[in-house]
């Protein structure tokens, strides 16, 4: 993360397990429209719950252990949308630790990262829900972290289906 903060080349970058990924070119119009519409919906839903909804470019640092120095962090991503309910994770640099919900909107240049590397990264670091939006096929795939800290097979929603956030299960409800 130390090196990442000192790059001044005008490009957007992410680091996953110490491997550098270029996020250029910038997302297209359709991508941005979807991002804005989802942002509005998420903001409305989470505002009354005290959560923050933040859009890229916004750094999410995922340390491998709680006391890891920021400069040594090997995972820095810029999800299209992040929902953070624990405000202690927020600082001037972005978010340190797993957001509650991460949304990635597929782009041709980043689809492999989103579907392979980031899915495993978000699972490993405890992101409760990971949504992947495929604008081409008009589907949203929702991954929820199970009690085994693994994502179950993704639930797929088409454009003609209503997607609703499921209330989190509570131990006292079990």
KOLTI-578136 format. One record per residue: residue in one letter; x, y, z of N, C-alpha, C, O in turn. Coordinates in pm, whole numbers, plus 32768, in hexadecimal, padded with zeros to 4 digits. Example, Ala and Ser with C-alpha at 12.3 -4.5 7.8 and 13.67 -1.06 7.14 Angstrom:
2
[atom a,[8527,7DC7,830C],[84CE,7E3E,830C],[8528,7EB6,830C],[8590,7EB4,834E]]
[atom s,[8505,7F1F,82C4],[8557,7F96,82CA],[850A,8003,8313],[853D,8072,8324]]
This chain:
174
[atom x,[8053,7F89,8000],[8000,8000,8000],[8058,807E,8000],[8032,80E5,7FC9]]
[atom x,[80CC,8073,803F],[8128,80E6,8041],[814B,810E,7FB1],[8141,8183,7F8D]]
[atom x,[8175,80AD,7F60],[8199,80CB,7ED5],[8121,8102,7E89],[812D,8165,7E41]]
[atom x,[80B0,80C3,7E99],[8033,80E9,7E56],[8013,817D,7E6D],[7FEE,81C4,7E10]]
[atom x,[8020,81AA,7EEA],[8000,8235,7F0B],[805D,8299,7ECA],[803B,830F,7EBF]]
[atom x,[80D0,826D,7EA0],[8132,82C9,7E66],[8139,82C5,7DCE],[8188,830E,7D92]]
[atom x,[80E8,8273,7D90],[80E3,8274,7CFD],[8098,82F0,7CD1],[802D,8310,7D05]]
[atom x,[80D0,8336,7C72],[8092,83B1,7C44],[808F,83B1,7BAB],[80CA,8407,7B69]]
[atom x,[8049,834E,7B74],[8047,8341,7AE3],[7FBD,835B,7AA7],[7FA9,834A,7A2F]]
[atom x,[7F5D,8384,7AFA],[7ED7,83A3,7ACA],[7E82,8329,7AAC],[7E11,8338,7A7C]]
[atom x,[7EB3,82B1,7AC8],[7E69,8235,7AB0],[7E26,8207,7B33],[7E4C,8230,7BA0]]
[atom x,[7DC0,81B1,7B23],[7D83,8171,7B97],[7DBB,80E3,7BA1],[7DC3,809B,7B3D]]
[atom x,[7DE1,80BD,7C1A],[7E1F,803B,7C31],[7DDB,7FF3,7CA3],[7D9E,8032,7CFB]]
[atom x,[7DE5,7F6F,7CA2],[7DBF,7F1D,7D14],[7E30,7EBA,7D2C],[7E7B,7E98,7CD1]]
[atom x,[7E3B,7E8C,7DA9],[7EA0,7E29,7DCD],[7E57,7DB6,7E10],[7E12,7DC8,7E75]]
[atom x,[7E67,7D3E,7DD8],[7E29,7CC6,7E11],[7E98,7C61,7E2B],[7EDA,7C33,7DCE]]
[atom x,[7EAB,7C40,7EAB],[7F17,7BE5,7ED3],[7F9E,7C14,7E9E],[7FF1,7BC3,7E75]]
[atom x,[7FB3,7C97,7E9F],[8032,7CD1,7E75],[8042,7CDF,7DDF],[80A8,7D12,7DB0]]
[atom x,[7FDF,7CB1,7D90],[7FE6,7CBB,7CFF],[7F9B,7D39,7CD2],[7F2B,7D52,7D00]]
[atom x,[7FD7,7D86,7C7C],[7FA1,7E07,7C51],[7F46,7DF4,7BD7],[7F6B,7DB0,7B77]]
[atom x,[7ECF,7E32,7BDE],[7E71,7E2E,7B6E],[7E4E,7EBD,7B47],[7E2A,7F0F,7B9B]]
[atom x,[7E58,7EDB,7AC6],[7E34,7F5F,7A92],[7D9D,7F63,7A7D],[7D64,7F09,7A40]]
[atom x,[7D5C,7FCC,7AAF],[7CCB,7FDA,7AA6],[7CA2,8032,7A31],[7C2D,8056,7A25]]
[atom x,[7CFE,8056,79DB],[7CDE,80AA,7969],[7CB1,8053,78F5],[7CDA,7FDF,78EE]]
[atom x,[7C61,8083,789D],[7C29,810A,7895],[7BB7,811E,78F8],[7B88,80C0,7938]]
[atom x,[7B8B,819B,7902],[7B1C,81BD,795A],[7A9D,8174,792D],[7A8F,8156,78B6]]
[atom x,[7A42,8158,7989],[79C6,8114,7965],[7976,8165,78FF],[797E,81E0,78FB]]
[atom x,[7928,811D,78AD],[78D6,815D,7847],[7853,8193,787F],[7836,8188,78F6]]
[atom x,[7805,81CC,7826],[7787,820D,784E],[7726,81AC,788E],[76EF,81CA,78F8]]
[atom x,[770E,8138,7850],[76AE,80D8,7888],[76D8,80AF,7915],[7685,80A5,796F]]
[atom x,[7758,8096,7927],[778F,8073,79A9],[776F,80E0,7A10],[7742,80C2,7A7F]]
[atom x,[7786,815D,79EB],[776F,81CD,7A46],[76DA,81DE,7A67],[76B7,81FC,7AD9]]
[atom x,[7684,81CB,7A05],[75F3,81D7,7A1D],[75C7,816D,7A82],[757D,818B,7ADF]]
[atom x,[75F5,80F1,7A6F],[75D3,8086,7ACD],[7608,80A6,7B58],[75C2,8094,7BBC]]
[atom x,[7682,80D6,7B5E],[76BF,80F9,7BDE],[766C,8164,7C27],[7653,815A,7C9F]]
[atom x,[7643,81CA,7BDD],[75F5,8236,7C1B],[756C,8204,7C4B],[7541,8227,7CB9]]
[atom x,[752A,81B3,7BFA],[74A6,817F,7C22],[74B1,8126,7C9E],[7460,8130,7CFA]]
[atom x,[7516,80CF,7C9F],[752A,807B,7D15],[7550,80CF,7D8F],[7523,80B3,7DFE]]
[atom x,[75A2,8134,7D7A],[75C9,818C,7DE8],[754F,81CB,7E29],[7544,81CF,7EA4]]
[atom x,[74F4,81FB,7DD8],[747A,8239,7E0D],[742A,81D6,7E60],[73FE,81F5,7ECE]]
[atom x,[7417,815E,7E2A],[73C9,80F9,7E71],[740D,80CF,7EF3],[73CD,80C5,7F5B]]
[atom x,[748E,80B8,7EEC],[74D7,808F,7F64],[74DB,80FE,7FCC],[74CB,80E4,8043]]
[atom x,[74F0,8178,7F9F],[74F3,81E9,7FFC],[746D,81F3,8046],[746B,8203,80C0]]
[atom x,[7401,81EA,7FFC],[737C,81F2,803B],[7367,8182,80A0],[7333,8199,810D]]
[atom x,[7390,8109,807C],[737B,8096,80D4],[73D3,809E,8151],[73A3,8085,81C0]]
[atom x,[7453,80C0,8140],[74B0,80B9,81AF],[74B9,8138,8203],[74F0,8134,8271]]
[atom x,[7486,81A8,81D4],[7491,8226,821D],[7453,821A,82A8],[748E,8248,830A]]
[atom x,[73DE,81DE,82B1],[739A,81D2,8333],[73DC,8169,838C],[73BC,8160,8402]]
[atom x,[7435,811B,8355],[747C,80B6,83A3],[7505,80E9,83D3],[754F,80A0,8416]]
[atom x,[7527,8164,83B0],[75A4,819F,83DC],[761E,8172,838D],[768F,8180,83BB]]
[atom x,[7608,813C,8317],[7677,810C,82C5],[769B,8173,825A],[7647,81C5,8232]]
[atom x,[7716,816E,822D],[7746,81C6,81C2],[774A,8178,8140],[7773,8104,813D]]
[atom x,[7721,81B9,80D2],[772D,8181,804D],[778F,81D9,8001],[777A,8251,7FF2]]
[atom x,[77FC,819C,7FD2],[7865,81E8,7F90],[7885,81AB,7F08],[7881,8131,7EF7]]
[atom x,[78A4,8202,7EA8],[78BB,81D7,7E1E],[794E,81EB,7DF9],[7994,8240,7E32]]
[atom x,[797B,819B,7D99],[7A04,81A7,7D64],[7A15,822E,7D20],[79B5,8265,7CE9]]
[atom x,[7A8D,8264,7D22],[7B03,822A,7D5F],[7B06,8240,7DF6],[7AFE,82B1,7E25]]
[atom x,[7B10,81D3,7E3F],[7B11,81D3,7ED0],[7B61,8159,7EFB],[7B3A,80E8,7EDE]]
[atom x,[7BD0,8170,7F41],[7C28,8102,7F68],[7BEF,80AF,7FDA],[7BC6,80E4,8041]]
[atom x,[7BED,802C,7FC5],[7BCE,7FCC,802F],[7C4D,7F7C,8046],[7C7A,7F32,7FF0]]
[atom x,[7C85,7F8D,80BF],[7CFF,7F46,80E5],[7CD7,7EC9,8134],[7C8B,7ED2,8194]]
[atom x,[7D0B,7E58,810B],[7CE9,7DDA,814D],[7D67,7D9D,8188],[7DAD,7D50,8145]]
[atom x,[7D85,7DBF,8205],[7DFE,7D8A,8243],[7DF0,7CF4,8260],[7D82,7CC2,8276]]
[atom x,[7E60,7CAE,825D],[7E5F,7C1F,8279],[7E50,7C01,830E],[7E25,7B93,8333]]
[atom x,[7E72,7C60,8363],[7E5A,7C51,83F3],[7E3F,7CDB,842F],[7E65,7D41,83F6]]
[atom x,[7DFD,7CDC,84A0],[7DCA,7D57,84DC],[7E35,7DC0,84F5],[7E1B,7E37,84E3]]
[atom x,[7EAB,7D98,851D],[7F14,7DF8,8540],[7F73,7E18,84CD],[7FDA,7E59,84E3]]
[atom x,[7F53,7DEC,8455],[7FAA,7E05,83E3],[7FB6,7E9C,83C9],[7F51,7EE2,83C4]]
[atom x,[802E,7ECB,83BA],[8047,7F57,839B],[800E,7F77,8311],[801C,7F27,82B4]]
[atom x,[7FCE,7FEC,8303],[7F94,8013,8283],[7FF8,8007,8210],[7FD4,7FD8,81A4]]
[atom x,[8073,8030,8226],[80D8,802E,81BC],[80F3,7FA1,8187],[8123,7F91,8117]]
[atom x,[80D6,7F3B,81D8],[80F4,7EB1,81B2],[807D,7E66,8176],[808B,7DF3,814D]]
[atom x,[8009,7EA4,8171],[7F91,7E62,813E],[7FA5,7E3F,80AB],[7FD3,7E91,805C]]
[atom x,[7F82,7DC1,8087],[7F95,7D8E,7FFF],[7F13,7D83,7FB1],[7F12,7D4F,7F41]]
[atom x,[7EA5,7DB3,7FEA],[7E22,7DAD,7FA8],[7DDE,7E34,7FB2],[7DB0,7E5C,801D]]
[atom x,[7DD7,7E7A,7F42],[7D94,7EFB,7F3A],[7D3D,7EF8,7EBD],[7D70,7EEB,7E4E]]
[atom x,[7CBB,7F04,7ED0],[7C5F,7EFE,7E5F],[7C06,7F7A,7E5E],[7BF9,7FC0,7EC3]]
[atom x,[7BC8,7F92,7DEC],[7B6B,8002,7DDD],[7AE8,7FCB,7DA5],[7ACC,7FD7,7D2E]]
[atom x,[7A96,7F8F,7DFD],[7A16,7F5A,7DCE],[79C1,7FC9,7D91],[79CF,803E,7DB5]]
[atom x,[7969,7FA4,7D35],[7910,8008,7CFC],[78BB,8047,7D69],[78A8,80C1,7D6B]]
[atom x,[7888,7FF6,7DC5],[783B,8027,7E36],[7860,7FD8,7EB3],[7876,7F5F,7EAC]]
[atom x,[7868,801C,7F23],[7885,7FDC,7FA3],[7821,800E,800A],[7802,8085,800F]]
[atom x,[77F0,7FB3,805B],[7798,7FD6,80CB],[77E4,7FB4,814A],[780A,7F41,8160]]
[atom x,[77F9,8018,819D],[7843,8006,821A],[77E9,8030,828E],[77C0,80A4,8298]]
[atom x,[77CC,7FD1,82E5],[7775,7FEE,8358],[77C6,8008,83D7],[7794,8049,8432]]
[atom x,[783F,7FD8,83DE],[7896,7FF0,8451],[78ED,8069,842F],[7952,805D,83EA]]
[atom x,[78C4,80DD,8460],[7909,8159,843A],[7997,8163,8470],[79E3,81B9,8446]]
[atom x,[79BC,810B,84CE],[7A46,8108,84FF],[7AA6,80DA,8491],[7B1F,80EF,849B]]
[atom x,[7A70,809B,8429],[7AC4,806E,83B9],[7AE7,80DF,835A],[7B3F,80D0,8305]]
[atom x,[7AA3,8150,8366],[7AB7,81C1,830A],[7B20,8221,833F],[7B23,8240,83B6]]
[atom x,[7B76,8250,82E5],[7BD7,82B7,8305],[7BEB,830D,8289],[7BA5,82FB,8225]]
[atom x,[7C47,8369,828D],[7C5D,83C3,821C],[7C91,837C,81A0],[7C85,83B0,8131]]
[atom x,[7CCB,8306,81B0],[7D00,82BB,813E],[7C95,8265,80FC],[7CA7,8239,808B]]
[atom x,[7C26,824D,8142],[7BBD,81F7,810D],[7B88,819B,8179],[7B62,81C9,81E5]]
[atom x,[7B87,811A,815C],[7B54,80B5,81B9],[7BC4,8053,81D7],[7C07,8022,817C]]
[atom x,[7BD7,8035,8256],[7C37,7FCF,827F],[7BE7,7F5C,82BA],[7BB1,7F67,8328]]
[atom x,[7BE1,7EEE,8272],[7B92,7E7A,829C],[7B22,7E62,823A],[7B0B,7EB0,81DE]]
[atom x,[7ADC,7DF5,8250],[7A76,7DC9,81F2],[79F7,7E1D,81FA],[79BF,7E2E,8266]]
[atom x,[79CA,7E52,8188],[7945,7E90,8185],[78DC,7E23,819C],[78F8,7DAC,8191]]
[atom x,[7862,7E4E,81BC],[77F5,7DEF,81CF],[77C2,7DBB,8149],[77A5,7D44,813B]]
[atom x,[77B8,7E14,80E7],[778C,7DEF,8060],[77EB,7E30,7FFD],[7810,7EA4,800B]]
[atom x,[7812,7DE2,7F98],[7863,7E16,7F2A],[7819,7DF7,7EA8],[77E7,7D89,7E95]]
[atom x,[7813,7E5B,7E4F],[77D5,7E4A,7DCC],[783E,7E66,7D61],[7882,7ECC,7D63]]
[atom x,[784A,7E08,7D04],[78A0,7E1C,7C90],[7849,7E12,7C13],[77FA,7DB4,7C05]]
[atom x,[7858,7E71,7BB9],[7811,7E71,7B39],[7877,7E47,7AD1],[78DD,7E88,7ABE]]
[atom x,[785B,7DD9,7A8E],[78BD,7DA0,7A32],[78DB,7DFE,79BD],[7882,7E3B,7982]]
[atom x,[795B,7E07,79A0],[798D,7E4B,7929],[79E5,7DE6,78E0],[7A20,7D90,7921]]
[atom x,[79EF,7DEE,785C],[7A42,7D8D,7814],[7AD2,7D86,7849],[7B0D,7D1A,784D]]
[atom x,[7B09,7DF7,7871],[7B94,7DF9,789C],[7BA9,7DC4,792A],[7C1A,7DA5,794F]]
[atom x,[7B3E,7DB9,797A],[7B4F,7D8F,7A06],[7AFB,7D16,7A2D],[7AFD,7CEE,7AA1]]
[atom x,[7AB2,7CDB,79D0],[7A57,7C6D,79F1],[7A9F,7BF8,7A34],[7A6D,7BC2,7A97]]
[atom x,[7B11,7BD1,7A02],[7B5A,7B60,7A3D],[7B81,7B80,7ACD],[7B73,7B2A,7B25]]
[atom x,[7BB1,7BF7,7AE6],[7BD5,7C1E,7B6F],[7B5B,7C15,7BCA],[7B63,7BDF,7C38]]
[atom x,[7AEA,7C4B,7B9C],[7A72,7C4F,7BEF],[7A3A,7BC5,7C0C],[7A0F,7BAA,7C7C]]
[atom x,[7A3B,7B6C,7BA8],[79FD,7AE9,7BB5],[7A58,7A80,7BF4],[7A28,7A1B,7C27]]
[atom x,[7AD8,7A97,7BEF],[7B35,7A33,7C23],[7B81,7A67,7C9D],[7B6C,7A38,7D0D]]
[atom x,[7BD7,7AC7,7C86],[7C30,7AF4,7CF0],[7BE7,7B3D,7D61],[7BFF,7B22,7DD7]]
[atom x,[7B8E,7B98,7D3D],[7B4A,7BE5,7DA4],[7AE5,7B8F,7DF1],[7AD5,7BA2,7E69]]
[atom x,[7AA3,7B33,7DAE],[7A47,7ADB,7DF4],[7A90,7A92,7E65],[7A60,7A8D,7ED6]]
[atom x,[7B04,7A5A,7E47],[7B53,7A14,7EAC],[7B88,7A73,7F16],[7B8C,7A51,7F8D]]
[atom x,[7BB2,7AEA,7EEC],[7BE6,7B4D,7F4A],[7B7A,7B7A,7FAC],[7B91,7B7E,8025]]
[atom x,[7B05,7B9B,7F78],[7A98,7BC9,7FCE],[7A6A,7B5B,802D],[7A4A,7B75,80A0]]
[atom x,[7A67,7AE1,7FFD],[7A43,7A70,8053],[7AAA,7A62,80C3],[7A85,7A57,8138]]
[atom x,[7B28,7A63,809F],[7B95,7A52,8100],[7B90,7ABD,816E],[7BAB,7AA0,81E3]]
[atom x,[7B6D,7B36,8148],[7B70,7BA5,81A7],[7AEA,7BBF,81EA],[7ADD,7C1E,8238]]
[atom x,[7A86,7B6E,81CD],[7A08,7B75,8218],[79A3,7BDC,81E8],[7954,7C0D,8238]]
[atom x,[79A4,7BFF,8167],[793B,7C56,8131],[78B9,7C05,8134],[78B1,7B9C,80F5]]
[atom x,[7855,7C37,817C],[77D9,7BE9,8191],[778D,7BCE,8110],[775A,7B60,80FC]]
[atom x,[7786,7C32,80B8],[7742,7C1F,8039],[7795,7C5C,7FC9],[77CA,7CCA,7FD5]]
[atom x,[779E,7C11,7F5D],[77E5,7C3E,7EE5],[7783,7C30,7E72],[7752,7BC2,7E56]]
[atom x,[7768,7C9F,7E2E],[770C,7CA0,7DBC],[775B,7CBE,7D3E],[77AE,7D19,7D3A]]
[atom x,[7742,7C70,7CD8],[7780,7C85,7C55],[7710,7CA4,7BF3],[76B4,7C54,7BE0]]
[atom x,[7719,7D19,7BB4],[76B4,7D44,7B54],[76ED,7D34,7AC7],[7756,7D6B,7AA7]]
[atom x,[76A6,7CE8,7A76],[76CD,7CD4,79EA],[7669,7D20,7993],[75FA,7CF0,797B]]
[atom x,[7691,7D95,7965],[7638,7DEB,7916],[7618,7DAE,788E],[75AA,7DC4,785A]]
[atom x,[7674,7D64,7855],[765E,7D29,77D2],[75E9,7CC6,77D6],[7591,7CCA,7780]]
[atom x,[75E9,7C6F,7839],[7580,7C0A,7844],[7510,7C31,78A5],[74B1,7BE5,78BA]]
[atom x,[751C,7CA8,78DF],[74B7,7CE0,7938],[7498,7C82,79AC],[7425,7C60,79C6]]
[atom x,[7504,7C59,79F1],[74F3,7C04,7A67],[7547,7C39,7ADB],[75AD,7C7B,7AC7]]
[atom x,[751A,7C1B,7B52],[7563,7C38,7BCC],[7577,7BB3,7C13],[7519,7B67,7C27]]
[atom x,[75F4,7B98,7C38],[7613,7B1F,7C84],[7637,7B49,7D11],[768F,7B9C,7D26]]
[atom x,[75F1,7B0F,7D72],[7605,7B30,7DFF],[764C,7ABB,7E45],[761C,7A4A,7E42]]
[atom x,[76BE,7ADA,7E83],[7705,7A78,7ED4],[76F7,7AA3,7F66],[7713,7B15,7F89]]
[atom x,[76CD,7A45,7FBA],[76BF,7A61,804A],[771E,7A08,8097],[772A,7991,807C]]
[atom x,[7763,7A44,80F6],[77C1,79FA,8149],[7772,79A3,81AB],[771E,79D6,81F6]]
[atom x,[778E,7923,81AB],[7749,78C6,8204],[778E,78BB,828A],[77F6,78FA,82A1]]
[atom x,[7754,786B,82E3],[778D,7858,8368],[7816,7814,8362],[7863,7819,83C2]]
[atom x,[7835,77D4,82F0],[78B7,7795,82DC],[791D,77F6,829F],[798A,77CC,8278]]
[atom x,[78F9,7877,8297],[794E,78DF,825C],[796F,78C4,81CA],[79DA,78E9,819A]]
[atom x,[7912,7885,8184],[791E,786A,80F5],[78A3,78A5,80B0],[7836,78A9,80E8]]
[atom x,[78B7,78D1,8035],[7844,78FC,7FE6],[77FC,7880,7FB1],[7839,7825,7F7A]]
[atom x,[777A,7880,7FC4],[7728,7817,7F89],[771F,7832,7EF4],[7745,789E,7EC5]]
[atom x,[76ED,77D2,7EA9],[76D9,77E7,7E1A],[7689,7867,7E07],[7626,787F,7E4D]]
[atom x,[76B2,78B9,7DAA],[7672,793A,7D95],[75DF,792D,7D6C],[75BB,78D6,7D1D]]
[atom x,[758D,7984,7DA4],[7500,798F,7D7B],[74FB,79F1,7D07],[7533,7A5E,7D0F]]
[atom x,[74B7,79CB,7C9C],[74B3,7A1D,7C23],[742A,7A5A,7C12],[73C4,7A15,7C1D]]
[atom x,[7428,7ADC,7BF7],[73AD,7B26,7BE1],[73B0,7B64,7B56],[7412,7BA5,7B31]]
[atom x,[7347,7B4F,7B09],[733C,7B8B,7A84],[72F7,7C12,7A8D],[72C7,7C3A,7AF7]]
[atom x,[72F2,7C58,7A1A],[72B9,7CDF,7A19],[7224,7CE1,7A3B],[71EF,7D48,7A64]]
[atom x,[71E0,7C71,7A2A],[7150,7C6B,7A46],[7132,7C3E,7AD5],[70BE,7C2C,7AF8]]
[atom x,[719A,7C2C,7B27],[7186,7BFF,7BB1],[71A4,7C70,7C12],[71F7,7CC7,7BF6]]
[atom x,[7160,7C6E,7C82],[7176,7CD2,7CEA],[71E0,7C9C,7D49],[71D2,7C2F,7D81]]
[atom x,[7248,7CE9,7D5A],[72B3,7CC5,7DB7],[729E,7D14,7E37],[7291,7D8E,7E35]]
[atom x,[729A,7CCD,7EA6],[728E,7D0F,7F27],[72FB,7CDD,7F83],[7320,7C67,7F80]]
[atom x,[732D,7D37,7FD4],[738E,7D0E,8039],[7347,7CB6,809E],[72D7,7CD2,80C8]]
[atom x,[7389,7C4B,80C2],[7350,7BF2,8127],[737C,7C24,81AF],[73EF,7C4D,81C0]]
[atom x,[7322,7C20,8210],[734E,7C48,8296],[73B6,7BE4,82C7],[73AE,7B6C,82AD]]
[atom x,[7417,7C19,830F],[747F,7BC0,8343],[7443,7B65,83AC],[73F2,7B8F,83FF]]
[atom x,[746B,7AE7,83A7],[743A,7A8B,840D],[7482,7AA8,8490],[74F9,7AC9,8491]]
[atom x,[743A,7A9D,84FC],[7472,7AB7,8580],[7478,7A34,85CD],[7424,79DB,85BB]]
[atom x,[74DB,7A2A,8624],[74E9,79AE,8671],[746D,7997,86C6],[7442,7924,86D5]]
[atom x,[7431,7A02,86FE],[73BD,79EE,8753],[7343,79C0,8703],[72E3,798C,873C]]
[atom x,[7346,79D3,867D],[72D9,79A2,8629],[72EB,790F,8605],[728B,78CE,85DA]]
[atom x,[7362,78DB,8616],[737E,7852,85EC],[733F,77EC,8648],[734D,7774,8633]]
